[in-house]
Amino acid sequence: MVRHAIDLSNKANADPSFADEACKLWTSILSKEKLPLPPGAMSAAHGLHASTLVRLGRDKDAIIEYSKSLAYLKESGALSIPLTKEESHVHVGMGQSLQRMLRYDEAAEVFLGVATRCAETIRSEVVGEREGKMSWVHFACTNAIESAALCYMRSGNLDLAMSVLEKYDWKDAQVNGMYGAIVLIKMYSTVSVLQDADENETFHSAMKLLSGVNDHSASPLYKWIHLTSQINKPVSLPLGQFLCESADAYLILAKANNSPFDDPDLINLDDKVRLHSVLNGSGCDGKVFWPQGYILPDEYDLFLAESTGNNWNEKKWMLKERSGYGSNGNSIVSADELVSMYDSGGLVDAILCQRIVESPMLMKGHKITLRIYVIYFPGDRNGEELKDSEVYISTEGLVKYASAPFVGVSANPNAADLNDQYMTNSGRGDGRSAPQHSLHQLRQAFQKNGMDYQMMWEGIEESVQVVMEKYAQFQRDVSLDHSCGRSFIRNAYSPIRSIPKIMGFDYILDSSAKPFLLEINRFPGLEPRSSMDLDVKHAIIYDAWIAASDRMAIPRMFVENLRPASYKGYSLKRLALHDIL
């Protein structure tokens, strides 16, 4: 059983559809009353279980398993000796889970702990004697430093990010590039007027760090920042620096979409609870396309008052954890079940309770959702003004299917596959048979059935426009709670303004093809699962960087080598954001 669980866990690293079976097997193994393995192996078993839970989006459960793994390591005395790979992997895994749960400060502390342990190990005599064999410690140290700084930037705290990068001596090209970029951002974000001499000294210090990022292991993002930072300077543009010769160049830029160089305030769209607050603020535009919902437990009394009726016991509500992804963290419940959860103290942390969109549109008997890609460039922010933001919507996108045919709750409310008929994600079910289609194929299906695709699409465009206008309004609100993230984009220029942010807006269509927004993904998966979604995602990334080139007045030839072989043409349409202008 253990060997099979290990095999499944390894397969799940490449294909998350194996993770569910692996988790069930690990749960069976580790729930036995007597230790199923020698104490020395229990840490590895819990660590592997945690890694498979992560692949299912169950980070909260994964943290529990990581904690058990560390407890066994401590019991064996492993935590008192120089850092081991096993301890490093467990801590890093825990930090990444906290990061995905938007608990950035806690995650940063975990990563800093790894960096400190690495530094101690590097300085120790043991490592001195085996320097050539301990290169992984140096790698783990720089990776932990970068991860901690990233978490602080996601919280909008440039000062803490800089202090982390300055604290440790072991830095690689990636860390140096990150530090140089942060120096530039801080220079343009926190000082309204700079003396020429001071500005030149700071600017040249940052550029020196960025100019040294020629290591192939470093993200080309730092070369882009180095380039765009010179546009208004009396130097020639080094057009050859950003070109990626690797066949996987677009995957490198896909990874760059998860970098710390985006607007920290975007947490208010990524967090489902905060998104609900944004769309239910002043005015009611958001309520047209955002399903009725309540933040529990705070709005529990309001939920009771407005949800009474004859269908009380029907499963008509979706509970959404604020940071769940891949349809995980969601559960289908009835009002009666919610009352039981509240009475038993099960509703503690803020969670979004949202009414399920009834009579969903079906394709081949399955419920579908649409992944719509939106590209966002932050603008200048000075006081309450926000201008020069740009938002684009792409006509390229994906249609995702639920893994089980849709029969509805009323037809079989206790079915074991209830989630599989409601949740759409290519990693659910067995994953290997869950289809995805492009929006071009959806348009053809609409035409075949005499439906108005353009009307549906206009509804999606209008909703994206409303979301981004309300987001801008939310940013300008002087009463913004400090815990909601604080943008460090302030003055006339910031490197962040030149970097495209690709977001995924997920929609469901009802039987009349009216779109309803389900969630927004700040970090949508851009790695391909099939040849079809490879074409779509490759085109999205290429178009996003073409838009970035146009925004910065850089020739498109600069990113031309990223052009997909199956490219159908530019897919982006700029949306007018009236409240921002």
C-alpha positions as CSV (number, residue, x, y, z in Angstrom):
1,M,0.0,0.0,0.0
2,V,2.8,2.4,0.9
3,R,4.7,1.7,-2.3
4,H,1.5,2.3,-4.3
5,A,0.8,5.5,-2.4
6,I,4.4,6.7,-3.2
7,D,4.0,5.9,-6.8
8,L,0.6,7.8,-7.0
9,S,2.1,10.7,-5.2
10,N,5.0,11.0,-7.7
11,K,2.5,10.8,-10.6
12,A,0.4,13.5,-9.0
13,N,3.3,15.9,-9.2
14,A,2.9,15.9,-13.0
15,D,-0.8,15.1,-13.2
16,P,-3.1,16.2,-10.3
17,S,-5.8,13.7,-11.4
18,F,-3.8,11.1,-9.5
19,A,-3.8,13.1,-6.3
20,D,-7.3,12.1,-5.1
21,E,-6.5,8.4,-5.2
22,A,-3.2,9.0,-3.5
23,C,-4.8,11.0,-0.7
24,K,-7.4,8.4,0.0
25,L,-4.6,5.7,0.2
26,W,-2.4,7.9,2.5
27,T,-5.5,8.6,4.7
28,S,-6.1,4.8,5.0
29,I,-2.5,4.1,5.8
30,L,-1.9,6.9,8.3
31,S,-5.2,6.5,10.2
32,K,-4.3,3.1,11.6
33,E,-4.2,2.9,15.3
34,K,-0.6,1.5,15.3
35,L,2.2,3.1,13.4
36,P,2.1,1.6,9.9
37,L,5.7,2.5,9.4
38,P,8.8,2.8,11.6
39,P,8.9,6.2,13.4
40,G,11.8,7.3,11.2
41,A,9.6,7.0,8.0
42,M,6.5,8.7,9.4
43,S,7.8,12.1,8.6
44,A,8.2,11.3,4.9
45,A,4.8,9.7,4.8
46,H,3.0,12.7,6.2
47,G,5.1,15.0,3.9
48,L,4.0,13.0,0.9
49,H,0.4,13.0,2.0
50,A,0.6,16.8,2.4
51,S,2.1,17.2,-1.1
52,T,-0.9,15.2,-2.6
53,L,-3.4,17.3,-0.6
54,V,-1.7,20.4,-2.2
55,R,-2.4,19.1,-5.6
56,L,-6.1,18.9,-4.8
57,G,-6.1,22.5,-3.5
58,R,-6.5,21.4,0.1
59,D,-3.9,23.6,1.6
60,K,-5.5,23.8,5.0
61,D,-5.4,20.0,5.4
62,A,-1.9,20.0,4.0
63,I,-0.6,22.3,6.7
64,I,-1.8,19.8,9.3
65,E,0.1,17.0,7.6
66,Y,3.2,19.2,7.3
67,S,3.0,19.9,11.0
68,K,2.8,16.2,11.8
69,S,5.8,15.6,9.6
70,L,7.8,18.2,11.5
71,A,6.7,16.7,14.8
72,Y,8.2,13.3,13.8
73,L,11.4,15.1,12.7
74,K,11.6,16.9,16.0
75,E,11.0,13.7,17.9
76,S,13.9,12.0,16.1
77,G,16.2,14.9,16.8
78,A,16.6,15.7,13.1
79,L,15.8,19.4,13.7
80,S,18.8,19.9,15.9
81,I,21.4,18.8,13.3
82,P,22.4,20.8,10.2
83,L,19.5,21.4,7.8
84,T,18.4,18.3,5.9
85,K,16.6,18.2,2.5
86,E,13.6,16.6,4.2
87,E,13.2,19.4,6.7
88,S,13.7,22.0,4.0
89,H,11.1,20.5,1.8
90,V,8.5,20.3,4.6
91,H,9.0,23.9,5.7
92,V,8.9,25.2,2.1
93,G,5.8,23.2,1.4
94,M,4.1,24.6,4.5
95,G,5.1,28.2,3.5
96,Q,3.7,27.7,0.0
97,S,0.4,26.4,1.4
98,L,0.2,29.5,3.7
99,Q,1.0,31.7,0.7
100,R,-1.8,30.2,-1.4
101,M,-4.2,30.7,1.5
102,L,-3.3,34.5,1.3
103,R,-1.6,34.3,4.8
104,Y,1.4,36.1,3.5
105,D,3.0,37.3,6.7
106,E,2.8,33.8,8.2
107,A,4.3,32.3,5.0
108,A,7.1,34.9,5.1
109,E,8.1,33.9,8.6
110,V,8.2,30.2,7.6
111,F,10.5,31.0,4.6
112,L,12.7,33.2,6.8
113,G,13.1,30.3,9.1
114,V,14.3,28.1,6.2
115,A,16.7,30.9,5.1
116,T,18.1,31.2,8.7
117,R,18.6,27.4,9.0
118,C,20.3,27.4,5.6
119,A,22.6,30.2,6.6
120,E,23.6,28.4,9.8
121,T,24.3,25.2,7.9
122,I,26.4,27.0,5.3
123,R,28.5,28.6,8.1
124,S,29.0,25.3,9.9
125,E,32.2,23.4,9.8
126,V,30.3,20.4,8.5
127,V,29.4,22.2,5.3
128,G,32.8,23.8,5.1
129,E,34.2,20.3,4.8
130,R,31.7,19.2,2.2
131,E,31.2,22.5,0.2
132,G,30.9,20.8,-3.1
133,K,28.2,18.4,-1.9
134,M,26.0,21.1,-0.2
135,S,25.1,23.3,-3.2
136,W,21.5,22.4,-2.6
137,V,21.7,24.4,0.7
138,H,22.7,27.5,-1.2
139,F,19.8,27.0,-3.6
140,A,17.4,26.5,-0.8
141,C,18.7,29.6,0.9
142,T,18.2,31.9,-2.1
143,N,14.8,30.3,-2.9
144,A,13.7,31.0,0.7
145,I,14.9,34.6,0.6
146,E,13.1,35.2,-2.6
147,S,9.9,33.6,-1.3
148,A,9.9,35.6,1.9
149,A,10.4,38.9,0.0
150,L,7.7,37.9,-2.4
151,C,5.2,37.4,0.4
152,Y,6.0,40.8,1.9
153,M,5.5,42.4,-1.5
154,R,2.1,40.7,-1.8
155,S,1.2,42.4,1.4
156,G,2.4,45.7,-0.1
157,N,5.3,46.0,2.4
158,L,8.4,47.1,0.3
159,D,10.5,47.9,3.4
160,L,10.3,44.4,4.8
161,A,10.9,42.9,1.4
162,M,14.1,45.0,1.1
163,S,15.2,44.1,4.6
164,V,15.0,40.4,3.8
165,L,17.0,40.8,0.6
166,E,19.7,42.8,2.4
167,K,20.0,40.5,5.4
168,Y,21.6,37.4,3.8
169,D,24.9,37.1,2.0
170,W,24.0,34.2,-0.3
171,K,22.3,35.7,-3.3
172,D,21.9,34.5,-6.9
173,A,21.0,36.4,-10.1
174,Q,17.3,36.0,-9.4
175,V,17.6,37.5,-5.9
176,N,19.8,40.4,-7.2
177,G,17.3,41.1,-10.0
178,M,14.5,41.2,-7.5
179,Y,16.4,43.5,-5.2
180,G,17.2,45.9,-8.1
181,A,13.6,46.0,-9.2
182,I,12.4,46.7,-5.6
183,V,14.9,49.6,-5.4
184,L,13.4,51.1,-8.5
185,I,9.8,50.6,-7.3
186,K,10.6,52.2,-3.9
187,M,12.4,55.1,-5.5
188,Y,9.4,55.9,-7.7
189,S,6.7,55.0,-5.2
190,T,7.6,56.6,-1.9
191,V,9.3,59.8,-2.8
192,S,7.4,62.6,-4.5
193,V,10.4,64.8,-5.4
194,L,13.9,63.5,-5.7
195,Q,17.1,65.5,-6.0
196,D,18.8,64.8,-9.3
197,A,22.0,63.6,-7.6
198,D,20.1,61.3,-5.2
199,E,17.9,59.9,-8.0
200,N,20.9,59.2,-10.2
201,E,22.7,57.4,-7.4
202,T,19.7,55.3,-6.5
203,F,18.8,54.7,-10.2
204,H,22.3,53.6,-11.2
205,S,22.6,51.3,-8.1
206,A,19.4,49.6,-9.2
207,M,20.4,49.4,-12.8
208,K,23.7,47.9,-11.9
209,L,21.9,45.0,-10.1
210,L,19.5,44.5,-13.0
211,S,22.2,44.6,-15.7
212,G,23.9,41.7,-14.1
213,V,20.9,39.4,-14.4
214,N,22.2,37.4,-17.4
215,D,21.9,34.1,-15.7
216,H,19.7,31.7,-17.7
217,S,18.1,30.6,-14.4
218,A,16.8,34.1,-13.7
219,S,13.5,35.3,-15.0
220,P,13.6,37.4,-18.2
221,L,11.2,39.7,-16.3
222,Y,14.3,41.5,-14.8
223,K,15.7,42.1,-18.2
224,W,12.3,43.6,-19.2
225,I,12.4,45.9,-16.1
226,H,16.0,46.8,-16.9
227,L,14.9,47.7,-20.5
228,T,11.7,49.7,-19.7
229,S,13.5,51.6,-16.9
230,Q,15.8,53.1,-19.6
231,I,13.1,54.3,-22.0
232,N,13.2,57.9,-20.7
233,K,17.0,57.9,-20.3
234,P,19.6,59.0,-22.9
235,V,20.7,55.4,-23.7
236,S,20.1,53.1,-26.6
237,L,17.6,50.3,-25.9
238,P,19.3,46.9,-25.7
239,L,16.6,45.1,-27.8
240,G,18.4,41.8,-27.8
241,Q,18.4,41.3,-24.0
242,F,14.8,40.1,-23.6
243,L,14.7,37.6,-26.4
244,C,14.3,34.1,-25.1
245,E,15.9,31.4,-27.2
246,S,14.5,28.5,-25.2
247,A,11.7,26.5,-26.8
248,D,9.8,26.9,-23.5
249,A,10.2,30.7,-23.5
250,Y,6.5,31.3,-23.1
251,L,6.4,29.0,-20.1
252,I,9.0,31.1,-18.5
253,L,6.8,34.2,-19.0
254,A,3.8,32.2,-17.8
255,K,5.7,31.7,-14.5
256,A,6.5,35.4,-14.5
257,N,2.7,36.0,-14.1
258,N,3.2,34.7,-10.5
259,S,5.9,37.2,-9.7
260,P,5.7,39.7,-6.9
261,F,5.5,42.6,-9.4
262,D,1.8,43.1,-9.6
263,D,-0.5,45.4,-7.8
264,P,-0.9,44.2,-4.1
265,D,-4.4,45.5,-4.1
266,L,-5.4,42.7,-6.4
267,I,-5.9,40.6,-3.3
268,N,-9.3,42.2,-3.2
269,L,-10.3,40.4,-6.4
270,D,-8.5,37.2,-5.7
271,D,-10.0,36.8,-2.2
272,K,-13.6,35.7,-2.7
273,V,-14.8,37.3,0.5
274,R,-13.2,40.6,-0.4
275,L,-14.5,40.4,-4.0
276,H,-18.0,40.0,-2.7
277,S,-17.5,43.2,-0.7
278,V,-16.1,45.1,-3.7
279,L,-19.1,44.1,-5.9
280,N,-21.7,44.8,-3.2
281,G,-20.4,48.3,-2.4
282,S,-22.0,51.5,-3.4
283,G,-24.3,51.1,-6.4
284,C,-25.8,47.8,-7.6
285,D,-24.1,47.1,-10.9
286,G,-22.2,44.1,-9.6
287,K,-25.4,42.4,-8.4
288,V,-26.6,42.0,-12.0
289,F,-23.9,39.4,-12.7
290,W,-22.7,38.4,-9.2
291,P,-24.9,35.7,-7.6
292,Q,-26.7,36.6,-4.3
293,G,-24.4,35.9,-1.4
294,Y,-23.6,36.5,2.2
295,I,-20.3,36.6,4.2
296,L,-20.7,34.2,7.1
297,P,-20.8,34.3,10.1
298,D,-21.1,38.1,10.1
299,E,-24.2,38.2,7.9
300,Y,-25.8,35.1,9.3
301,D,-28.9,36.9,10.6
302,L,-29.4,38.6,7.2
303,F,-29.0,35.2,5.5
304,L,-31.8,33.7,7.7
305,A,-34.1,36.7,7.0
306,E,-33.7,36.5,3.2
307,S,-33.4,32.8,2.6
308,T,-36.7,31.5,4.1
309,G,-39.0,29.6,1.8
310,N,-40.4,26.3,0.8
311,N,-37.0,25.1,-0.6
312,W,-35.2,25.5,2.8
313,N,-33.8,22.0,2.8
314,E,-32.7,21.9,-0.9
315,K,-29.0,22.2,-1.6
316,K,-29.1,25.7,-3.2
317,W,-26.0,27.3,-1.6
318,M,-22.3,27.1,-2.4
319,L,-19.8,27.7,0.4
320,K,-16.6,29.2,-0.9
321,E,-13.5,29.5,1.1
322,R,-11.8,32.8,0.5
323,S,-8.7,31.4,-1.2
324,G,-9.8,28.0,-2.6
325,Y,-8.7,27.3,-6.2
326,G,-9.4,24.6,-8.8
327,S,-13.0,24.2,-7.5
328,N,-11.5,23.1,-4.1
329,G,-12.6,24.8,-1.0
330,N,-16.2,24.8,-2.3
331,S,-19.0,22.8,-0.9
332,I,-22.7,22.5,-1.8
333,V,-25.1,22.8,1.2
334,S,-28.7,23.5,2.1
335,A,-29.9,26.3,4.4
336,D,-30.6,23.7,7.1
337,E,-27.0,22.4,6.9
338,L,-25.7,25.9,7.2
339,V,-27.8,26.5,10.4
340,S,-26.4,23.2,11.8
341,M,-22.8,24.4,11.0
342,Y,-23.4,27.7,12.6
343,D,-25.0,26.2,15.8
344,S,-22.1,23.8,16.2
345,G,-19.5,26.5,15.9
346,G,-18.4,25.3,12.4
347,L,-18.5,28.8,10.9
348,V,-15.6,30.7,12.5
349,D,-13.4,32.1,9.7
350,A,-15.1,34.4,7.1
351,I,-16.6,32.4,4.2
352,L,-18.7,33.3,1.3
353,C,-22.1,31.7,1.0
354,Q,-23.5,32.2,-2.5
355,R,-26.7,31.0,-4.2
356,I,-26.1,28.4,-6.9
357,V,-27.1,29.6,-10.4
358,E,-30.1,27.4,-11.2
359,S,-30.8,25.9,-14.6
360,P,-27.2,26.1,-15.9
361,M,-26.4,25.8,-19.6
362,L,-25.3,22.3,-20.4
363,M,-23.0,21.1,-23.2
364,K,-23.2,17.4,-24.0
365,G,-25.2,16.9,-20.8
366,H,-22.4,18.5,-18.6
367,K,-22.3,21.7,-16.7
368,I,-19.7,24.2,-18.1
369,T,-17.8,27.3,-17.0
370,L,-15.9,29.7,-19.1
371,R,-12.3,30.9,-18.3
372,I,-12.0,34.4,-19.7
373,Y,-8.6,36.0,-19.7
374,V,-8.2,39.7,-18.7
375,I,-4.9,41.6,-18.9
376,Y,-4.4,44.5,-16.5
377,F,-1.8,47.2,-16.4
378,P,-1.8,49.3,-13.3
379,G,-1.8,53.1,-13.7
380,D,-0.4,56.1,-11.9
381,R,-1.7,56.5,-8.4
382,N,-1.3,59.8,-6.6
383,G,-3.5,60.6,-3.7
384,E,-7.1,59.7,-4.7
385,E,-6.4,59.8,-8.4
386,L,-5.8,56.7,-10.5
387,K,-5.2,57.1,-14.2
388,D,-3.5,55.5,-17.2
389,S,-4.7,52.0,-16.2
390,E,-5.3,49.7,-19.0
391,V,-7.6,46.6,-19.1
392,Y,-8.0,44.2,-22.0
393,I,-10.2,41.2,-22.5
394,S,-9.2,38.4,-24.8
395,T,-11.5,36.6,-27.2
396,E,-9.3,33.5,-26.6
397,G,-10.5,31.4,-23.7
398,L,-11.5,28.0,-22.4
399,V,-14.7,26.1,-21.8
400,K,-14.3,23.7,-18.8
401,Y,-16.6,20.8,-18.2
402,A,-17.8,19.1,-15.0
403,S,-16.5,15.5,-14.9
404,A,-19.9,14.0,-14.3
405,P,-23.2,14.5,-16.2
406,F,-25.5,17.0,-14.7
407,V,-28.7,15.7,-13.2
408,G,-29.3,18.3,-10.6
409,V,-29.6,18.2,-6.8
410,S,-33.3,17.4,-6.7
411,A,-32.8,14.4,-8.9
412,N,-30.2,12.8,-6.7
413,P,-29.4,15.1,-3.7
414,N,-27.2,12.5,-1.9
415,A,-25.2,11.4,-4.9
416,A,-21.5,10.8,-4.2
417,D,-20.7,12.6,-7.5
418,L,-22.6,15.8,-6.5
419,N,-19.4,17.8,-6.6
420,D,-18.3,16.2,-9.8
421,Q,-21.5,17.3,-11.6
422,Y,-21.3,20.9,-10.3
423,M,-17.5,21.7,-10.1
424,T,-15.6,22.3,-13.3
425,N,-11.9,21.9,-13.4
426,S,-9.6,19.9,-15.6
427,G,-8.0,18.2,-12.6
428,R,-11.2,16.9,-11.0
429,G,-12.4,13.4,-11.3
430,D,-10.0,11.2,-13.2
431,G,-8.8,14.3,-14.9
432,R,-7.5,12.4,-17.9
433,S,-11.0,12.4,-19.5
434,A,-12.2,15.8,-18.6
435,P,-12.5,17.8,-21.8
436,Q,-11.7,21.4,-22.4
437,H,-12.8,23.4,-25.5
438,S,-11.9,26.8,-26.8
439,L,-14.3,29.8,-27.1
440,H,-14.2,29.3,-30.9
441,Q,-15.8,25.9,-30.5
442,L,-18.4,27.4,-28.1
443,R,-19.3,30.1,-30.7
444,Q,-19.9,27.3,-33.2
445,A,-22.1,25.5,-30.8
446,F,-24.1,28.7,-30.2
447,Q,-24.6,29.2,-34.0
448,K,-25.6,25.6,-34.4
449,N,-28.3,25.9,-31.8
450,G,-29.5,29.3,-33.0
451,M,-28.2,31.2,-29.9
452,D,-26.8,34.7,-29.8
453,Y,-23.1,34.4,-28.9
454,Q,-22.5,38.1,-29.3
455,M,-25.1,39.1,-26.8
456,M,-23.6,36.7,-24.3
457,W,-20.1,38.0,-24.9
458,E,-21.3,41.6,-24.5
459,G,-22.6,40.6,-21.1
460,I,-19.2,39.3,-20.1
461,E,-17.4,42.4,-21.4
462,E,-19.8,44.7,-19.4
463,S,-19.2,42.6,-16.2
464,V,-15.4,42.8,-16.6
465,Q,-15.7,46.5,-17.1
466,V,-17.8,46.9,-14.0
467,V,-15.5,44.8,-11.9
468,M,-12.4,46.8,-12.8
469,E,-14.2,50.1,-12.4
470,K,-15.4,49.1,-8.9
471,Y,-11.9,47.9,-8.2
472,A,-10.5,51.3,-9.1
473,Q,-13.2,52.9,-7.0
474,F,-12.3,50.6,-4.1
475,Q,-8.6,51.6,-4.4
476,R,-9.5,55.3,-4.3
477,D,-11.6,54.9,-1.1
478,V,-9.7,56.7,1.6
479,S,-11.4,54.5,4.2
480,L,-9.8,51.4,2.8
481,D,-9.0,49.0,5.6
482,H,-5.2,48.6,5.8
483,S,-5.5,44.9,5.9
484,C,-6.9,44.8,2.4
485,G,-3.5,45.4,0.8
486,R,-1.9,48.8,0.0
487,S,-0.6,49.5,-3.4
488,F,2.9,50.8,-3.7
489,I,2.2,52.3,-7.1
490,R,2.3,56.0,-6.6
491,N,4.1,58.3,-8.9
492,A,4.6,58.9,-12.6
493,Y,6.6,55.8,-13.2
494,S,6.9,52.4,-11.7
495,P,8.4,49.2,-13.3
496,I,5.1,47.4,-12.4
497,R,3.2,49.6,-14.9
498,S,5.1,47.9,-17.8
499,I,4.3,44.3,-16.8
500,P,1.1,42.6,-18.0
501,K,-1.0,41.0,-15.3
502,I,-3.0,38.0,-16.7
503,M,-6.1,37.2,-14.6
504,G,-8.7,34.5,-15.1
505,F,-12.4,35.5,-14.8
506,D,-14.6,32.4,-14.4
507,Y,-18.2,32.5,-15.5
508,I,-21.2,30.2,-15.6
509,L,-24.1,30.6,-18.1
510,D,-27.7,30.0,-17.2
511,S,-30.1,28.3,-19.7
512,S,-30.7,31.6,-21.4
513,A,-26.9,32.2,-21.9
514,K,-26.8,35.0,-19.3
515,P,-23.3,35.0,-17.8
516,F,-22.7,35.1,-14.0
517,L,-19.2,35.7,-12.5
518,L,-18.1,32.9,-10.1
519,E,-14.6,34.0,-9.1
520,I,-11.4,35.8,-10.3
521,N,-8.0,34.1,-10.3
522,R,-5.1,36.4,-9.8
523,F,-2.7,33.6,-10.7
524,P,-4.5,31.4,-13.3
525,G,-2.8,28.3,-14.4
526,L,-1.0,29.1,-17.7
527,E,0.8,25.8,-18.0
528,P,-0.9,23.6,-20.7
529,R,-2.8,20.4,-20.0
530,S,-3.4,19.5,-23.6
531,S,-2.5,20.7,-27.1
532,M,-5.7,22.6,-27.3
533,D,-5.3,24.7,-24.2
534,L,-1.6,25.1,-25.0
535,D,-2.6,27.0,-28.2
536,V,-5.0,29.2,-26.2
537,K,-2.6,29.9,-23.3
538,H,0.3,30.5,-25.6
539,A,-1.7,33.0,-27.6
540,I,-2.8,34.8,-24.3
541,I,0.7,35.2,-23.1
542,Y,2.0,36.4,-26.5
543,D,-0.8,39.0,-26.8
544,A,-0.2,40.2,-23.3
545,W,3.4,40.9,-24.0
546,I,2.5,42.5,-27.4
547,A,0.2,44.8,-25.4
548,A,3.1,45.5,-23.0
549,S,5.3,46.4,-25.9
550,D,2.7,48.8,-27.3
551,R,2.2,50.4,-23.9
552,M,5.9,51.1,-23.5
553,A,6.3,52.1,-27.1
554,I,8.7,49.3,-27.7
555,P,8.8,47.6,-31.2
556,R,6.7,44.4,-31.3
557,M,9.7,42.6,-32.9
558,F,11.1,42.6,-29.3
559,V,8.8,39.7,-28.4
560,E,8.2,38.3,-31.9
561,N,10.1,35.1,-31.2
562,L,7.3,34.2,-28.7
563,R,4.7,34.1,-31.5
564,P,2.9,30.7,-31.4
565,A,3.0,28.6,-34.5
566,S,-0.8,28.2,-34.5
567,Y,-1.4,32.0,-33.8
568,K,-4.7,33.2,-35.2
569,G,-4.2,36.9,-34.7
570,Y,-4.3,39.5,-31.9
571,S,-7.2,38.7,-29.5
572,L,-7.2,41.6,-27.1
573,K,-9.8,44.4,-26.9
574,R,-9.2,47.4,-24.6
575,L,-12.1,48.2,-22.3
576,A,-12.9,51.8,-21.5
577,L,-12.9,52.3,-17.7
578,H,-14.9,55.5,-17.3
579,D,-14.4,55.9,-13.5
580,I,-10.6,55.8,-13.9
581,L,-10.2,58.4,-16.5
